[in-house]
């Protein structure tokens, strides 16, 4: 097999393409992975790697950050807890510790993920940014090119590519007229940790999803004066109803009733618990919360105490911003209010279209699979997606199991010959 080996940067690596098809440059290291390559070491990527390992299929995780679950570790606020009960958020093959509370804290979740990674012996390659991935139809392999911290290039080759970069890869930062002249700090929630530095400050939080609502509540705890921009209609539901989590109750009701009826029940119970949210400036969409989630992926807000602060006047509610002024904002209803700082709770987006080449699996517009859940996990030529179901960790758990089972079947049918080829002694 010496004909299939190359000496690159002092390392012997496999060249499954042959020198004619894949010339190896001195500045590029080439690695052939006999199993799957997984792009992203978040919960979805870890879950897929664990499921593959449990089925005897090797994998390699490539991660651009220096840690697992970088969104959770580096870009979330301190008070964050899981919004859903732990049984809906655990990864495959390993439940949460029994002593964990119903809604684990950020640190508890990170500890769980570290234990999960250690338990399954997962060792991601950190500080490795995938800049392109393209299927080579001539050779029948995926070519995955990456850059390290010192811009060193590595080209990986594999039969199966799992996109686990996630729905939340890049911050969404909207632009407003007059933004450059605001005169105060404007930061995305990815940079927000606590309200400590905002004590006594007038803070405008843009975005009324779960993050925006919780950041407002956190600011109140630190004696700041927050205001909330509600740009569009939003469903706010209590975190629990009838002694059960709202999500768990919804899942149970959906076993027996159609979506439209379950939505009607949820809204009736929500009105009983929370009152008319429209009176607080939070108008509800025409579609019910579950139907809206199914059709658009927009998640209802689960209230953890923010509405109480809005009712008391501790948090003001404003419509969309028309323009920013010096230390002030003008809103579309004509009101002008002074602010010291602005926090953008405007969410994240997928970055898949920037590096995944020539595939019809992902939309170029939003970077999500073109086929909605539960059919968006598998593409062509050994391409898979996990963590794009718009159903959080539960969706990732479901898809990671499907992916592992599918690759295992192909591994048994095809993998033996490739494994023998790529790992033959020199």
N, C-alpha and C positions, 0 to 999 in steps of 0.2 A: 504493500500500500504506500510505499515511499513516493510514488508518482503523485499521490494526492496530498502530500504534505508540503508546507512551505515554512521557511524560516522568516518570521516577521518580528522585529524588535526583540530579538533574543528568545522568542517563544515559538514552539512548534504548534501550529494550528491547522485545522482541517480545511481543505478547500474542496467542497463538494461539487463546485462548478467546473473545475479544471482550469488550467492557466489560460486557455483560449477564451473562455467565457467570462472569467473574472480575474483580470490582472490585478495583482496585489502591489500596492505602492508602499514604499518604505515608511511613509508617514501614517499609514493606516493599519490598524490591527484588525484582523478578521477572525471571527469566532463562529463556529457552527454549533447550534444548540439542537440536540437530538429530540427534545420534547417541544414544549411551547414556550414562546416568549410572551411575557405579560408586561404591558406598559402601564405602570402605576402601582405604588405600594400602599394605596389606601385600603380601607376595609374590603372593597370589592376585589382588588388584586390579591390580597392576602387570602380571602375566602376561596378564590379560584385556585390558587397555588396549593392550598391545603386539600381541597377536593381532588385535585390531580394527583397529589402525592399519595393520598389514601387509596387511589386506584392504580398506583404503581407507575404513573407517568411523570417524568421529570419536567421541571419548568425553570425558567430564569426570569426574575422580576427586575425590570429596569425602572429606576425612580430618579427624577430630576432633583429632588430635595435631599437633605442629609439625614432623613429619618422616615419611619413609616408614618402613615396618616398625617402628612404634613399640614393639611387643612386644619385638622383638629389640634395639632400641636402648636402650630405657628400663627394661625389666622382666626382664632376664635376667642371670644371674651371669657373671662374667668368664671362668671356665674353660670355658664351654659350647663344645662343638663339635657339628657335625652328627652325629647318631647313625647315619645311613645313609651309604653311599658317595656321593660327589658326583654320580655319573651318575644317581642316583635323586632328586636334589634340585634339579637345574638347571631353570630356567624355559624355556618354549618359545622357540625361535628364537635362543638364545644360550647356548652351553655355558660351563662354568667355565673359567678360564684353565688351560692345560695344566700349568703349574707348581704349581697348587694340590695340596695333599696329598689323600689319599683321603677323609679326614674334615676338611673345612675348619673353621677356628676361627670363633668368633662374628664377630670383626673382619673376617676374610676374606670371610665370607658377606655382611656389611654392605657391604663394598667392592664385591662383585659386584653387589649390588642397586642401589647408587648408579650403577655403570657401566651396568647394565641400563636404569635410568631415563633416564640421559643419552643412551644409544645410541638409544633409541626416542623421545626428545624428550617424555617424560612430565612433565607439570607439574601435580601435584595441587593442589587448593585446600586449604591447611592451616588448622588452627584453626577448622574448620567442622563442627559437630556436627549430624548429622541427627536431628531430634526426631520427625519423622513422615513417612511415605511412604504415599500412598493413591492408588489408581487411580480416576480420574474417568470413570465409564462414560458420562456425558453427552457429554464432550468427547473421550474416547478417549486421554487422556494420564495419565501419572503425575504427581502433585503431590508434590514432595519439599521439605519445609520444614526449614530449618536455622537454627542460631544461631551467631554469631561470638563472638569473645572479649569484645566489649562488648555481647553479647546482641542485636546487630543481626540482624534477620530477613531471610532470603532465601528466596524460593519458586522452585524450579526446576520446569520442565515438560519432560517427555521421553516418547518412545515406549517406550524400553527401559530397564529398571532392573536393574542387576546388584548383588546383595547379596554383598559381599566383606568384610563386617565380621568374619568369622572365627569359629572355634569358641572362641577364647580372648579374648573381648572384655572380660569382667569377672572379677575374682578371686573364687574361692569361699572364703569364710571361715567355717568351721564354728564353732558355739558349744558351749562345754563348761560344765558346772556348775562354779561356783567361779572362772570365768575372770577376773572383776573383782578377785578377791582374790589372784591369783597373785603379784603384786608385782614381776615382772620383765618385760622386753620380750617381746612376742608380735608377730611380724611374718610377713607372707606372703613367699614366695620372690620375688615381684615386687619386693621392696625389698632383697633380698639380693644383694650383689656379690661379696664375698670373706669368708673366715673371719678376717680380720685382727683385727677388733674382738672376736672371741670367744676369743682366745688364753687357754688355761687355764680356760675356762668350761665348765660342764656344759650342753650344749645338747640339747634334745629336738626331733627333726625328725619332724613328723607327716605321713605319706604316703610310700609306698614305690614310687612311680613312678620314671621316669628322673630327674626333678628331685630328688626326695628322696634317692635313692641317691647322686647326684653331689654334692649339697650335703654329705652326710655325709662323703664322700671328701675334699671340699675343706676341711671343718672339721678333719679329721685332719691335712691338710697344714699347717695353721696351729696345730697343737698344742692344739686344743680337745678336749673329751671328748664326742663326740656319741653319742646314742642314737636309735634309729629305731622309730617306731610303725608296725607292720604290722597294719592293721585288717581286712584280708581276704586271701584267697588271691591269689597273684600268680605269674605265669610269669617266671622270670629265665633268660635265655639268654645264652650268650657272644656277644660282638659279632662274632666270627669263628669259623667252623668249617671244618676241612679246607682251611685257607688261603684261604677265601673269606668274604665278609661273610655273616652268617647270613641277612640279608634277601635278598641276591642268590641264595644257595643255595636259599632257600625259593621264590623266583620261578621258578628253573630247575626245581626238582622239581615244581612245580605244573603245568608244561607236560606232564608225563608221568604224574603220579599223582594220585589223588583227595586231597582235603584231609585226610581221616582218616589216610591212610597217610603223608602228608608230616608231619603232626603227630607221628605215632609215631616217624618217623625223627628229627625235630628233638629230641624228648624223650630218645631213646636217646643221641644224640650229646651233648646237653646234660648228661646224667647222667655220661657218660664224661669230659667236660671239667670240669664244675663239681661233680660229686658230688651227693649227696642234699641239696637245699636245705632240705627239711623239718627236717633236723637243726639248721639254723641259725635256725629259726623262720619260714621262708618256705615255707609250704605251697602246693602247686600246685592250681589249679582243676581241676574234673572235666573240663571241655572243654579240648581242646588249644589251643595258642597262636594258630594261624591261625583255627580255628573260633570261638574266643572273640572275636578281633578282628572277624571277619565278623559275628557275631551281636550284639555289644555295643559294638564300637568300642574296647574296652579294649586298649591296646597292651602287648605284652610288654616287660619291662625288659631292655635290653642291657647287660650288665655290663662296666664299664670299670675294675674294680679294687676295687669296694666289698665284694664277697664275701670277698676276701682279708682285709680289715680286720675283717670280722665274725668270721671264723674265729680271727683273732689276739686278739680281745677288745677291739680298739681302738674298735669300734662295738658297742654293746649293742642287742639287739632286744627290744621290748616289744609286747604286744597292745594292743587299743584302750584309750583313756583312759576311766575311769569318772567321775572328777572331778578338778579341779585344786585344789590347796591353796596356802598361802603358800610359794612357792619349791619346790614339790613337785607330783608327779602321782601319783594313785592309778589303777592299771590294773584291768581287769576280772578279772584272775587274782588280785587281792588284794595284789599288790606295790605298795609305795610307794617312790618314788625322788625325791631332791632334784635340782632343776634351776635354773639361773640364767636361762635364756632358752628360748623356744619359737619354732621356725620352722615355719610352715604350708606344707608342700609339697602343698597340697590342690587345685591346679589352677585351671582357669578354666571359664567358661561363656559361651554365646552370649547376646547381648542383643537379638536380632532382635525377639522379641515385644513389646518396650517401644516400638518405633517403627514397625514395619511393620504397617499396618492392613488389616483385612478381606481376608485371603488364606488359602486352604487349603493353601498350599504348605509352610508352616513349622508345626511343632508348637508349640502354645502352652506345652507342658510344658517342653521343653528347648531350643527355638529352633533345631532342626535340621530339614532338609527331611523331610517325612513319607515320601517315597519313598527307600529306601536306594540307595546307590551300586550300579550306575552310572546310575540313573534320577532322581537328585535334583537335577539341574542346571537343569531347565526347568520353569517353572510356566505360568500363564495370563496373558494380556494383556501379554506382553512382559516378564515377570518371570523372572529367572535367579538362580542361586546358585552361588558358587564358593568353595572352601575349607571345605566342610562335609562332605566325603566320609569323614572319619575315616581318611584314608590319606595325610595329610601333604602335602608338596610335590608328590609324584608324582600324587596325586589332583587337586590344584589344576591342575597342568599339563594333565592329560587334559581336565578340565571346561572350562578356559579356551579350549582349542581348539574344543571343541564349541559353546560359546556364541558365539564369534566367527564360526564358519561359519554358525550358525543366523541370527544377526543380519544377516550379510552377504546372505543370501538374501532376507530381508525388506527389507533396505535397498534392494536392487536392484528389488524389486517395488513398494515403497511409498515409499522414501526420497526419490526424485527430486522428487516433487510436494511433499513436506513441506519439502525443502531449498529449493526454489524459493520456496515460500511464506514461510518464516521468514527467508530471507536476501535477499529482494527489496529493491532500493534504495528508500529513502524519497523 
